[in-house]
Amino acid sequence: MANTKKVEDKVERKKLKRTARKKAAPKAKRAAGVARGSQKKKVQRMAQGQRKR
């Protein structure tokens, strides 16, 4: 994406970003085996408080 930090006007910045997004190469699809977000394996939290040993 184009660097639009210097552009103060919101509408102008939006326009620049849109054109940059259109020009950008399409993103590659995510690999089949890669889970994301809610599909990821959950890690159980260890018990808090008393020591286990």
Contacts in CASP RR format, 6 or more apart in sequence:
PFRMAT RR
TARGET T0000
AUTHOR 0000-0000-0000
METHOD contacts of the structure
MODEL  1
MANTKKVEDKVERKKLKRTARKKAAPKAKRAAGVARGSQKKKVQRMAQGQ
RKR
1 17 0 8 1.000
1 20 0 8 1.000
1 21 0 8 1.000
1 24 0 8 1.000
2 16 0 8 1.000
2 17 0 8 1.000
2 19 0 8 1.000
2 20 0 8 1.000
4 13 0 8 1.000
4 16 0 8 1.000
4 17 0 8 1.000
7 13 0 8 1.000
7 16 0 8 1.000
30 36 0 8 1.000
35 41 0 8 1.000
END
